[in-house]
Amino acid sequence: MNVTTPKVRKGRKFDQVLSGARTVFMADGFEGASVDEIARVAAVSKATLYSYFPDKRLLFMEVANAECARQAQEALDSIHMESAPRKVLSQAAHHFLRFITSTFGLQIFRICVAESDRFPEIGRSFYNSGPALMRRKMAEYFQGAEARGELKIDDYTLAADQFGELCKADLWPRLIFGVSKSVTEAEISHVVDGAVEMFIARYGTDKTPK
């Protein structure tokens, strides 16, 4: 039996609803956020909210997509793509790891996994809003760095994926499986430093700046 995903409808107060929902979700998480509170903060009726988003999960994922895209753009805006590999990798990794280990980032992941069988387009939409963008931009950076002789990479996209996985080491699995409740900035920096050095050990050259 096929399950039809409810559709999001846009209208005059769509952005207003989205802004209110972001405020509530970021404060209370998915489970803690009530439709009544979202409608109150957004200053709309519940009927208006439901006319745009018939399912709270759809509203959460719309907020998640926007937040992920914003995070990705902030990361890209803060990174000078002509800078040395260690600097670019460290900046990108800190942005990435802070987001995926945040309460909101973990909730996004869990919702995507929980709904992947019924609503696979939710996960695809989220992936395309942020992770795919960062993956593409990092691959472009690697190509430029190789042209400057600072890296030696055969497959830029694979290298981008490998670096992302290196950044997940230790902290992210512990959070996902409930071994830890939170991480510190020092722990994030420790994982990032190790990921950068391992990546450089694999793809660096004698021209890679120290």
Secondary structure in CASP SS format (residue, H / E / C, confidence):
PFRMAT SS
TARGET T0000
AUTHOR 0000-0000-0000
METHOD secondary structure of the structure
MODEL  1
M C 1.00
N C 1.00
V C 1.00
T C 1.00
T C 1.00
P C 1.00
K C 1.00
V C 1.00
R C 1.00
K C 1.00
G C 1.00
R C 1.00
K C 1.00
F H 1.00
D H 1.00
Q H 1.00
V H 1.00
L H 1.00
S H 1.00
G H 1.00
A H 1.00
R H 1.00
T H 1.00
V H 1.00
F H 1.00
M H 1.00
A H 1.00
D H 1.00
G H 1.00
F H 1.00
E H 1.00
G H 1.00
A C 1.00
S C 1.00
V H 1.00
D H 1.00
E H 1.00
I H 1.00
A H 1.00
R H 1.00
V H 1.00
A H 1.00
A C 1.00
V C 1.00
S C 1.00
K H 1.00
A H 1.00
T H 1.00
L H 1.00
Y H 1.00
S H 1.00
Y H 1.00
F C 1.00
P C 1.00
D C 1.00
K H 1.00
R H 1.00
L H 1.00
L H 1.00
F H 1.00
M H 1.00
E H 1.00
V H 1.00
A H 1.00
N H 1.00
A H 1.00
E H 1.00
C H 1.00
A H 1.00
R H 1.00
Q H 1.00
A H 1.00
Q H 1.00
E H 1.00
A H 1.00
L H 1.00
D H 1.00
S H 1.00
I C 1.00
H C 1.00
M C 1.00
E C 1.00
S C 1.00
A C 1.00
P H 1.00
R H 1.00
K H 1.00
V H 1.00
L H 1.00
S H 1.00
Q H 1.00
A H 1.00
A H 1.00
H H 1.00
H H 1.00
F H 1.00
L H 1.00
R H 1.00
F H 1.00
I H 1.00
T C 1.00
S C 1.00
T H 1.00
F H 1.00
G H 1.00
L H 1.00
Q H 1.00
I H 1.00
F H 1.00
R H 1.00
I H 1.00
C H 1.00
V H 1.00
A H 1.00
E H 1.00
S C 1.00
D C 1.00
R C 1.00
F C 1.00
P H 1.00
E H 1.00
I H 1.00
G H 1.00
R H 1.00
S H 1.00
F H 1.00
Y H 1.00
N H 1.00
S H 1.00
G C 1.00
P H 1.00
A H 1.00
L H 1.00
M H 1.00
R H 1.00
R H 1.00
K H 1.00
M H 1.00
A H 1.00
E H 1.00
Y H 1.00
F H 1.00
Q H 1.00
G H 1.00
A H 1.00
E H 1.00
A H 1.00
R C 1.00
G C 1.00
E C 1.00
L E 1.00
K C 1.00
I C 1.00
D C 1.00
D C 1.00
Y H 1.00
T H 1.00
L H 1.00
A H 1.00
A H 1.00
D H 1.00
Q H 1.00
F H 1.00
G H 1.00
E H 1.00
L H 1.00
C H 1.00
K C 1.00
A C 1.00
D C 1.00
L H 1.00
W H 1.00
P H 1.00
R H 1.00
L H 1.00
I H 1.00
F C 1.00
G C 1.00
V C 1.00
S C 1.00
K C 1.00
S C 1.00
V C 1.00
T C 1.00
E H 1.00
A H 1.00
E H 1.00
I H 1.00
S H 1.00
H H 1.00
V H 1.00
V H 1.00
D H 1.00
G H 1.00
A H 1.00
V H 1.00
E H 1.00
M H 1.00
F H 1.00
I H 1.00
A H 1.00
R H 1.00
Y H 1.00
G E 1.00
T C 1.00
D C 1.00
K C 1.00
T C 1.00
P C 1.00
K C 1.00
END
